[in-house]
Amino acid sequence: MTPQVIDKTALHALAKVEQYRQQGAVSEATSQRARKAFLLLAESMQFRMPEPQVWAGGQAQILFEWNSAERHFEMEVLPEGEIEFYYSNQTTKETWEAYSDIRNPIPAEILEKASLLCSP
């Protein structure tokens, strides 16, 4: 992936991850995994997802969070390397979660839930 392909939304999210690393909130290894996982997801979604909120958690993890009027999607990169995905729908009360590691391609089930954030 070249810098020309990365949109401003992705650059802002990646800058937040770097900020948390520089502050010591997450390790270099966790920040690298978070950047890689985010870019794999963003690229797999053709950069169509809205800009996420990016947080450093109290257990040295990075959390990417997307919200719409009725949908919520998270990708949490844990220090030990596992990635947790979570989805909920406020209207239908559907919830879903999955665990993965960083691999390309991202499993279809995860992309299916993430794509719901791109829908009206």
PyMOL commands that set and color helices and strands:
alter all, ss='L'
color gray80, all
select helices_A, chain A and resi 8-22+28-44+108-118
alter helices_A, ss='H'
color red, helices_A
select strands_A, chain A and resi 53-56+62-67+71-77+83-89+95-100
alter strands_A, ss='S'
color yellow, strands_A
deselect
rebuild
show_as cartoon
